[in-house]
Amino acid sequence: MAEIWSSPYWPRFTYDATALAPLLAAASEAVGEVRGMYAGLTDDERHQIILREFTREAVHSFAIEGVELDASQIQASIVASMANQALTHANRRADDVVTVMRDARSGAGELTAERLQGWHATLFAKAEVEDLGQWRSFDMVIAKSNIAGRENEVLYRAVPAARVDYEMGEFLSWLAADDSPPAIRAALAHLWFESIHPFSDGNGRIGRALIEYVFAQTALLPFSLSRQIEADKQGYYDALQAGRQEGQGGIDATPFVGWFLEALLAGVDAAHAEARFLAARNRFFLRHESVMNARQGAVLRKWWGLGPESVAEGLTARLYVKLGGIAPATATRDLTALEEAGVLEGVGAGRAKVYLVV
């Protein structure tokens, strides 16, 4: 089967604006609502959200490719970077990831071949990859493994290496001139970039950093889109394939753009829920912190840090022991005191007893 880059329509990506108009309007409005909701938070709350979503974007973007990053190391590098502190390189990989992500999320300046190649060189500075910081010098086939013992299924043959420099020039010229709505521009940019697949490795990660860059040129995306992509990874790959088909007078990217807008809406739902959780956590400590001792406060903060699912399930004595690194008898005394002070409400008895937020 001929690849899409051999089509006479290449690289004229089109989409059905009429069909996608309701979805685009809903996604744009919902993202705007999240930004408005964050604007109503305190400076500290906004800082916490920015830190958390920045961390998640890095961690989940790498996780999509099966690469695990230490979230605590990423967060430490972000904190140092946001404070304009010199990075110590104690966690060089985390520092390098944050350097690239922060540049992308700035949205500043024109995106050039040299800048993209710099991202690649930084991300893989300590890895053995071919053509570090350069366009790939070899042809690339994207495949997936089928049942063990059977041949790999070819999903896509990327643009030939000899054409990559020219194709990236065309892409970057379009990106600099295009004035589509940010969500459309980000979706088309990602699809086009992934269709060229210009690097030997890291195309997905750099392509998702490209999404961050496009949004940041107008207003930074207020949540981690990579988190949503990872949650529907197969849908993401299927949509990329479906968006590379010839249509009437162009390459019909409608399936991918539609999937992308749906992912934005899913991200909005998650952002709403997490903002409500953050506000509830802050109200909890504002109301009760004066009656807690230092140990109790530290353990309860760790508990809330586990997320809404853990808080909804309740705090057990066993979990309290684990979070506090303390003896069971101390945990029992603390929990009893917190219950008597009206900080927590005990439900059940004995080992089955669970403490819920009041």
PADO-313432 format. One record per residue: residue number from 1; residue in one letter; chain; x, y, z of N, C-alpha, C in turn. Coordinates in steps of 0.05 Angstrom, whole numbers, m for minus. Each point is the difference from the previous one (the first is absolute). Layout:
N
NUM A A X Y Z X Y Z X Y Z
...
This chain:
358
1 M A 17 m24 0 m17 24 0 18 25 0
2 A A m7 19 m17 16 25 m2 m4 16 26
3 E A 22 12 9 m2 17 24 m11 27 m7
4 I A m11 14 20 m14 25 m5 18 21 m11
5 W A 26 m1 7 18 21 m10 6 m3 m30
6 S A m9 m22 m12 3 m4 m29 m25 10 m15
7 S A m20 9 15 m25 10 m12 5 27 m13
8 P A m14 6 m22 3 26 m13 m11 23 19
9 Y A m16 m8 20 m10 20 18 19 6 23
10 W A 21 m15 4 18 4 22 14 27 m3
11 P A 3 16 21 m10 m4 28 m24 17 6
12 R A m20 0 m17 m23 17 3 m20 m13 19
13 F A 4 3 26 m18 m11 20 m26 17 2
14 T A m22 m13 m3 m26 14 2 m17 m13 22
15 Y A m22 13 7 m18 m12 19 m28 11 m5
16 D A m20 m14 8 m28 8 m4 m8 20 22
17 A A 3 25 m7 m5 21 20 m29 0 9
18 T A m18 m6 m18 m29 1 8 m6 m23 19
19 A A 10 m24 m6 m5 m23 18 13 4 27
20 L A 23 13 1 14 2 25 m6 26 15
21 A A m16 18 m12 m5 26 13 m12 m3 28
22 P A m20 m17 5 m11 m3 27 21 m10 20
23 L A 16 m19 m8 21 m11 17 21 21 6
24 L A 8 15 m20 20 21 4 m10 22 19
25 A A m26 7 m4 m11 21 18 m1 m10 29
26 A A m8 m26 3 m2 m11 27 27 m2 13
27 A A 20 m9 m15 27 m2 11 12 27 7
28 S A m3 19 m18 11 27 5 m13 13 24
29 E A m27 m3 2 m14 12 23 8 m14 26
30 A A 3 m26 m1 6 m15 25 29 6 9
31 V A 19 2 m18 27 7 7 0 29 12
32 G A m15 18 m12 m2 27 11 m11 0 28
33 E A m20 m17 5 m12 m2 27 21 m9 21
34 V A 17 m19 m8 20 m9 19 20 23 6
35 R A 8 14 m21 18 23 5 m14 20 18
36 G A m25 5 m4 m15 19 18 m2 m10 28
37 M A m4 m26 3 m2 m12 27 27 2 14
38 Y A 22 m4 m14 26 2 12 6 29 8
39 A A m10 19 m16 5 28 6 m13 8 26
40 G A m21 m14 9 m13 6 25 13 m13 24
41 L A 21 m16 m4 14 m12 22 21 18 12
42 T A 11 m7 23 21 16 12 26 m4 m16
43 D A 19 17 5 26 m3 m14 13 m27 7
44 D A m2 m8 25 12 m25 8 m14 m24 m13
45 E A m27 2 m3 m14 m22 m13 7 m1 m29
46 R A 2 23 m13 7 0 m29 28 m11 m3
47 H A 19 7 18 27 m10 m2 0 m31 3
48 Q A m16 m10 18 m2 m29 4 m10 m14 m25
49 I A m20 12 m13 m11 m12 m24 20 1 m23
50 I A 13 22 m4 20 2 m21 22 m20 4
51 L A 9 m3 25 21 m19 6 m9 m29 m6
52 R A m24 m6 9 m10 m27 m3 m5 m7 m30
53 E A m12 19 m15 m6 m6 m28 25 m1 m17
54 F A 20 17 6 25 0 m14 14 m27 5
55 T A 0 m9 25 11 m26 6 m14 m23 m14
56 R A m26 1 0 m16 m21 m13 5 m1 m30
57 E A 2 24 m12 4 0 m29 26 m14 m7
58 A A 21 6 14 26 m13 m5 m2 m30 5
59 V A m10 m8 23 m1 m28 8 m17 m16 m19
60 H A m24 10 m7 m18 m15 m17 9 m1 m29
61 S A 12 22 m9 10 m1 m28 21 m21 m4
62 F A 17 m4 20 21 m21 m2 m13 m27 4
63 A A m20 m2 18 m13 m25 6 m14 m12 m25
64 I A m10 18 m17 m13 m10 m25 19 m17 m16
65 E A 26 7 1 20 m14 m15 13 m23 17
66 G A m12 m5 23 11 m21 17 24 7 16
67 V A 6 26 3 23 10 15 m10 12 26
68 E A 11 m10 22 m8 9 26 18 22 11
69 L A m13 22 8 15 22 13 m8 1 29
70 D A 18 8 17 m5 4 29 m14 27 4
71 A A m26 m1 7 m15 25 2 12 19 21
72 S A 11 m11 22 12 18 20 25 14 m10
73 Q A 16 m13 m17 23 12 m12 m8 22 m20
74 I A m20 m6 m16 m10 19 m19 m11 25 15
75 Q A m15 m5 21 m11 23 15 22 17 13
76 A A 20 m13 11 22 15 12 15 17 m21
77 S A 3 m11 m24 13 16 m22 m18 23 m8
78 I A m26 m4 m1 m19 21 m7 2 23 20
79 V A m1 m8 26 1 20 21 25 17 m2
80 A A 23 m13 m4 25 15 m3 0 18 m25
81 S A m11 m11 m21 m1 16 m25 m18 24 2
82 M A m24 m4 13 m19 22 3 11 21 19
83 A A 18 m8 18 12 20 19 26 12 m12
84 N A 5 m7 m25 24 9 m14 26 m7 15
85 Q A m1 m24 13 24 m10 13 16 m17 m20
86 A A 25 m1 4 17 m16 m18 m6 m30 6
87 L A m4 m15 m22 m5 m28 3 26 m14 8
88 T A m2 m18 19 23 m13 12 10 m23 m17
89 H A m17 m10 m18 6 m23 m16 3 m26 17
90 A A m9 1 25 0 m24 16 m19 m21 m13
91 N A m22 11 m13 m18 m17 m15 0 11 m29
92 R A 21 m5 m14 5 12 m26 m23 m6 m20
93 R A m10 m24 1 m22 m6 m19 m24 17 5
94 A A m8 2 26 m23 16 7 5 29 m8
95 D A 24 11 5 6 28 m7 m2 4 m30
96 D A 9 m19 m16 m1 3 m29 m29 0 m10
97 V A m16 m18 11 m28 m1 m8 m14 26 7
98 V A 5 11 24 m13 25 8 10 23 m17
99 T A 25 0 m7 11 21 m17 m15 2 m27
100 V A m5 m23 m12 m15 m1 m26 m29 8 4
101 M A m13 m12 21 m28 6 5 m4 29 6
102 R A 18 12 16 m4 28 7 3 18 m25
103 D A 18 m7 m17 3 16 m25 m25 m3 m17
104 A A m11 m24 m3 m24 m4 m15 m23 15 12
105 R A m3 m1 26 m23 12 14 3 30 1
106 S A 22 11 m7 3 29 m1 m16 12 m24
107 G A m1 m16 m21 m13 10 m25 14 23 m13
108 A A 24 6 10 14 24 m10 16 m5 m25
109 G A 1 20 m18 16 m2 m23 m9 m19 m21
110 E A 13 0 m23 m8 m17 m22 13 m28 4
111 L A m15 m20 m8 10 m27 2 16 m6 m26
112 T A 25 m6 4 18 m4 m23 11 m29 1
113 A A 13 m7 m22 13 m27 m1 21 m2 21
114 E A 16 22 4 21 m1 20 m11 m3 28
115 R A m23 12 5 m12 m2 27 m10 m28 5
116 L A m14 m12 m19 m9 m27 3 23 m20 3
117 Q A 21 4 m16 23 m17 2 14 3 27
118 G A m1 25 11 11 4 27 m16 m15 21
119 W A m27 0 m3 m17 m16 18 9 m29 m1
120 H A 4 m11 m24 8 m28 m3 27 m5 13
121 A A 19 18 m4 27 m4 11 m1 1 31
122 T A m18 17 11 m2 2 29 m13 m24 12
123 L A m22 m9 m12 m15 m23 10 17 m25 0
124 F A 17 m3 m19 16 m25 m3 29 4 5
125 A A 7 21 15 28 6 5 16 m23 12
126 K A m14 m16 17 14 m22 14 m9 m27 m11
127 A A m12 m1 m24 m9 m25 m11 15 m5 m26
128 E A 1 m25 m8 12 m8 m25 m21 m1 m21
129 V A m2 21 m15 m19 2 m22 15 8 m25
130 E A m10 m8 m23 12 8 m25 m8 28 m7
131 D A 18 15 m14 m6 26 m10 m10 19 23
132 L A 15 1 21 m7 17 23 m1 29 m8
133 G A m23 13 5 m3 28 m7 m1 6 m29
134 Q A m6 m20 m16 m1 3 m29 m25 m15 m11
135 W A m8 8 m24 m21 m17 m13 11 m27 m5
136 R A m17 m20 0 10 m28 m3 12 m4 m28
137 S A 20 m17 m2 14 m5 m25 m8 m26 m13
138 F A m21 m13 11 m8 m26 m11 m31 0 m2
139 D A m10 m18 m17 m29 m3 m3 m11 m14 24
140 M A m24 6 7 m12 m11 25 m27 m13 m5
141 V A m4 m23 12 m25 m14 m1 m12 m1 28
142 I A m25 7 3 m13 m2 26 m17 m25 0
143 A A 5 m18 18 m13 m26 0 m10 m7 28
144 K A m18 m19 2 m8 m10 26 3 m30 m1
145 S A 5 m12 24 4 m28 2 m27 m14 1
146 N A m3 m20 m15 m24 m16 1 4 m24 19
147 I A m15 m21 m3 2 m23 17 28 m11 m2
148 A A 11 m9 23 27 m10 1 5 m21 m22
149 G A 22 2 m14 7 m19 m20 m9 9 m28
150 R A m16 22 m2 m9 9 m26 15 26 m7
151 E A 0 7 m25 14 23 m10 m13 26 11
152 N A 17 20 1 m11 26 9 m18 12 m22
153 E A m21 14 9 m18 13 m18 9 29 m4
154 V A 5 7 m25 9 27 m6 m24 19 2
155 L A 3 20 17 m22 20 3 4 23 m19
156 Y A 26 8 m3 5 24 m16 29 2 m8
157 R A 5 7 m25 27 6 m9 3 30 m1
158 A A 18 10 17 3 29 2 13 12 m25
159 V A m1 26 m3 12 14 m22 29 m9 m4
160 P A 9 m6 m24 28 m8 m4 20 20 11
161 A A 22 m10 10 20 17 13 9 23 m18
162 A A 3 m6 m26 10 20 m19 m19 24 m3
163 R A m25 m4 8 m20 22 m2 m6 14 26
164 V A 11 m10 22 m8 11 26 7 30 3
165 D A 23 8 m8 8 28 3 m20 18 m15
166 Y A m6 m7 m25 m19 16 m16 m28 0 13
167 E A m9 m24 8 m27 m2 11 m3 16 27
168 M A 21 m1 16 0 15 25 0 30 m5
169 G A 14 8 m22 m1 29 m7 m28 9 m8
170 E A m14 m17 m15 m28 5 m8 m18 2 25
171 F A 4 m19 18 m16 m1 24 4 24 18
172 L A 25 8 4 6 23 17 m10 26 m12
173 S A 1 2 m26 m10 24 m14 m30 2 5
174 W A m14 m23 m3 m29 0 5 m6 8 28
175 L A 15 m12 19 m6 5 29 4 30 6
176 A A 19 13 m12 5 28 6 m22 18 m11
177 A A m13 m9 m22 m20 17 m14 m29 m7 7
178 D A m5 m24 9 m28 m9 4 m13 16 23
179 D A m26 7 m5 m15 14 21 m26 m14 8
180 S A 0 m26 m2 m23 m16 8 m3 3 30
181 P A m24 m7 11 m4 m1 29 21 m18 12
182 P A 10 7 25 22 m15 12 m4 m30 0
183 A A m24 m10 7 m5 m28 2 3 m14 m28
184 I A m10 13 m21 3 m11 m27 29 1 m9
185 R A 13 22 5 28 3 m7 18 m20 14
186 A A m5 m5 26 15 m19 15 m4 m28 m10
187 A A m25 m7 m6 m6 m27 m11 13 m5 m27
188 L A m2 19 m18 12 m3 m27 30 0 2
189 A A 11 17 17 29 0 3 11 m27 10
190 H A m14 m11 20 9 m25 11 m2 m23 m21
191 L A m22 m1 m14 m4 m20 m21 21 2 m22
192 W A 4 24 m9 20 5 m22 28 m8 9
193 F A 8 9 24 26 m6 11 4 m30 2
194 E A m20 m14 12 3 m29 3 0 m14 m27
195 S A m13 11 m20 1 m12 m26 27 2 m13
196 I A 14 22 5 28 2 m9 19 m17 16
197 H A m4 m1 26 17 m16 19 29 7 m5
198 P A 9 25 6 26 9 m9 24 m11 15
199 F A m5 m10 25 23 m8 16 3 m31 2
200 S A 23 m8 8 5 m29 3 m15 m11 24
201 D A m6 16 20 m15 m8 24 m12 25 12
202 G A m20 m4 16 m12 23 15 m20 16 m15
203 N A m9 m9 m24 m19 15 m16 m27 5 15
204 G A m9 m20 15 m25 4 14 3 20 22
205 R A 22 m1 15 4 18 23 3 29 m10
206 I A 16 3 m22 4 27 m10 m25 10 m14
207 G A m15 m18 m12 m26 7 m13 m20 10 21
208 R A 1 m12 24 m19 9 21 10 26 13
209 A A 27 4 0 10 26 9 m8 22 m20
210 L A m2 m8 m25 m9 19 m21 m29 9 6
211 I A m17 m18 9 m27 7 8 0 21 22
212 E A 17 m4 20 3 20 21 9 27 m10
213 Y A 18 m1 m19 10 25 m12 m22 15 m14
214 V A m15 m14 m16 m22 13 m15 m20 13 18
215 F A m9 m14 20 m20 12 19 13 23 15
216 A A 25 m3 8 13 21 16 3 27 m15
217 Q A m1 m1 m26 2 24 m16 m24 19 5
218 T A m22 m11 8 m23 16 7 m6 m2 30
219 A A m3 m24 10 m5 m4 29 7 m29 6
220 L A 17 m5 20 10 m26 7 m23 m19 6
221 L A 0 m24 m10 m20 m20 6 0 m5 30
222 P A m23 3 13 0 m1 30 m1 m28 12
223 F A 6 m20 m16 1 m27 11 18 m17 m18
224 S A 6 m24 9 18 m18 m15 m16 m15 m21
225 L A 5 6 m26 m13 m14 m21 12 m28 m3
226 S A 25 m3 5 13 m26 m2 m12 m20 19
227 R A m10 9 22 m14 m18 19 m25 m12 m13
228 Q A m14 17 m15 m24 m10 m14 8 m19 m23
229 I A 22 7 m14 9 m17 m22 8 m28 11
230 E A 14 0 22 8 m26 12 m24 m16 8
231 A A m21 13 9 m24 m14 9 m15 m13 m24
232 D A 5 10 m24 m13 m11 m24 22 m3 m21
233 K A 21 m14 7 23 m2 m18 m6 m13 m26
234 Q A m16 m22 1 m7 m13 m25 m18 18 m17
235 G A m18 14 12 m16 19 m15 17 22 m13
236 Y A 20 8 14 19 20 m11 14 m10 m25
237 Y A 11 m25 2 14 m11 m23 m19 m5 m23
238 D A m24 m10 6 m20 m4 m21 m7 26 m14
239 A A m3 21 16 m8 26 m11 22 11 m18
240 L A 26 m4 8 22 9 m17 m2 m14 m27
241 Q A m5 m26 0 m2 m15 m25 m24 10 m17
242 A A m22 3 14 m25 8 m14 3 28 m12
243 G A 16 17 11 4 28 m9 19 2 m23
244 R A 9 m22 m11 20 0 m22 m13 m13 m25
245 Q A m24 7 m6 m14 m12 m23 m7 22 m20
246 E A 1 m6 m25 m8 19 m21 m30 6 2
247 G A m6 25 m2 m28 9 0 m5 15 m26
248 Q A m20 16 0 m7 16 m23 17 25 m1
249 G A 20 0 m18 17 23 m3 22 3 21
250 G A 4 m20 16 21 2 21 2 m25 16
251 I A 16 1 21 3 m22 19 m20 6 22
252 D A m19 m18 4 m21 5 19 9 m6 28
253 A A 6 21 15 9 m3 28 m24 0 20
254 T A m24 0 m10 m24 3 17 0 m21 23
255 P A 6 m26 m5 m1 m19 22 19 7 22
256 F A 24 9 m7 19 6 22 m7 26 14
257 V A m8 20 m15 m8 25 13 m24 m4 19
258 G A m19 m17 m9 m23 m6 17 9 m14 26
259 W A 18 m20 m3 10 m14 23 14 20 19
260 F A 16 18 m11 15 19 15 m18 18 16
261 L A m22 9 m12 m19 18 14 m14 m16 23
262 E A m5 m25 m5 m12 m17 21 19 m3 23
263 A A 26 m3 m6 20 m2 21 2 25 17
264 L A m3 23 m14 0 25 15 m24 2 19
265 L A m23 m9 m9 m24 0 18 4 m19 23
266 A A 12 m23 m5 6 m18 23 19 12 19
267 G A 20 15 m10 19 14 18 m14 21 17
268 V A m20 14 m12 m15 20 14 m15 m13 24
269 D A m13 m22 m6 m15 m14 22 19 m7 23
270 A A 23 m11 m7 19 m7 21 10 25 15
271 A A 5 22 m14 10 24 12 m21 12 19
272 H A m26 m1 m7 m21 10 18 0 m16 26
273 A A 1 m27 m3 m1 m17 24 24 5 18
274 E A 24 4 m12 24 3 16 1 28 13
275 A A m11 20 m13 m1 26 12 m19 0 24
276 R A m22 m14 m3 m19 m2 23 13 m15 23
277 F A 16 m21 m6 14 m15 20 21 17 15
278 L A 14 16 m16 21 18 12 m13 20 18
279 A A m23 12 m9 m13 19 17 m11 m13 26
280 A A m10 m25 m2 m9 m14 24 22 m5 19
281 R A 24 m8 m11 23 m5 17 8 25 15
282 N A 2 22 m14 8 25 13 m20 9 21
283 R A m26 m4 m5 m20 7 20 3 m17 25
284 F A 6 m26 m5 3 m19 22 22 10 19
285 F A 23 7 m11 23 7 17 m4 28 12
286 L A m13 18 m14 m6 26 11 m19 m3 25
287 R A m18 m19 m2 m20 m3 22 12 m16 24
288 H A 18 m19 m6 8 m18 22 29 1 8
289 E A 17 14 m15 29 m3 6 7 10 28
290 S A m15 18 11 7 11 26 m3 m20 23
291 V A m15 m22 m5 m3 m20 21 18 m25 m5
292 M A 16 1 m21 18 m23 m6 28 6 11
293 N A 13 m21 9 29 4 5 15 m4 m26
294 A A 26 5 1 16 0 m24 0 m27 m14
295 R A 1 m22 15 0 m27 m11 m27 m5 m14
296 Q A m22 6 13 m26 m5 m11 m4 16 m26
297 G A 8 25 0 m2 16 m24 16 m11 m23
298 A A 24 m9 6 18 m11 m21 m12 m25 m12
299 V A m11 m18 17 m12 m25 m10 m25 6 m17
300 L A m17 18 10 m24 6 m15 6 14 m27
301 R A 21 16 m1 7 12 m26 10 m22 m19
302 K A 15 m19 10 8 m22 m18 m24 m16 m10
303 W A m20 m4 18 m24 m14 m7 m15 15 m23
304 W A m4 25 4 m14 16 m21 17 0 m26
305 G A 26 m2 3 17 m1 m23 m3 m25 m17
306 L A m12 m21 12 m5 m24 m15 m22 3 m20
307 G A m16 21 3 m21 5 m20 m28 m5 9
308 P A m20 8 m16 m28 m1 8 m10 m28 6
309 E A 10 m20 m15 m9 m28 5 7 m9 28
310 S A 25 6 9 8 m9 26 m15 15 22
311 V A m5 26 m4 m14 15 20 m29 m9 2
312 A A m12 m6 m23 m28 m10 0 m3 m27 14
313 E A 21 m17 m3 m1 m27 12 3 2 31
314 G A 14 21 9 4 3 28 28 m8 9
315 L A 7 8 24 27 m5 11 m2 m22 21
316 T A 15 m21 m3 2 m22 19 24 4 18
317 A A m1 m14 23 23 1 18 25 m11 m14
318 R A m3 m20 m16 23 m12 m14 12 20 m19
319 L A m16 15 m15 10 20 m19 13 23 16
320 Y A m11 7 22 11 21 17 28 m7 9
321 V A 3 m25 9 26 m10 8 21 2 m22
322 K A m9 m9 m24 18 1 m23 8 28 m8
323 L A m20 18 m1 6 28 m8 17 14 21
324 G A m4 m6 25 15 14 21 26 m13 8
325 G A 3 m26 m8 24 m14 9 1 m2 30
326 I A m23 m6 12 m2 0 29 m11 m27 10
327 A A 0 m4 26 m11 m25 12 m30 0 m1
328 P A m12 m24 m1 m29 m2 m1 m14 14 24
329 A A 12 m2 24 m12 12 24 m1 30 m3
330 T A 21 12 m12 0 29 m4 m21 8 m20
331 A A m3 m16 m22 m20 5 m20 m28 m1 12
332 T A m5 m19 18 m26 m2 13 m6 24 17
333 R A 20 9 15 m4 24 17 m6 25 m18
334 D A 15 3 m21 m4 23 m18 m28 m1 m12
335 L A m8 m22 m10 m26 m2 m13 m23 4 19
336 T A 3 m10 24 m20 4 21 m2 30 7
337 A A 23 13 2 0 29 6 m12 16 m23
338 L A 6 m8 m24 m12 15 m23 m30 m4 m2
339 E A m9 m24 8 m29 m5 0 m13 16 21
340 E A 11 1 24 m11 15 22 m1 30 m5
341 A A 20 9 m16 1 29 m7 m18 7 m23
342 G A m13 m19 m11 m19 5 m23 14 4 m26
343 V A 25 m8 m2 15 2 m25 m7 m23 m19
344 L A m3 m24 11 m7 m24 m15 m24 m13 14
345 E A m15 m16 m16 m22 m15 10 5 m30 m3
346 G A 0 m15 22 5 m28 m2 m25 m16 m7
347 V A 4 m19 m18 m22 m17 m9 9 m29 3
348 G A m16 m17 14 7 m27 4 15 m4 27
349 A A 12 m23 3 14 m6 25 23 m18 m5
350 G A 18 0 20 23 m18 m2 18 5 m24
351 R A 11 m21 m12 17 3 m23 m14 10 m24
352 A A m27 m3 m1 m15 9 m23 m8 30 2
353 K A 7 13 22 m7 28 4 14 17 m21
354 V A m16 18 m11 10 19 m20 m7 28 9
355 Y A 18 19 m5 m4 28 8 m4 17 m25
356 L A m23 14 1 m7 17 m23 2 29 6
357 V A 3 16 m21 2 29 4 m27 11 9
358 V A 2 18 20 m25 13 10 m5 25 m17
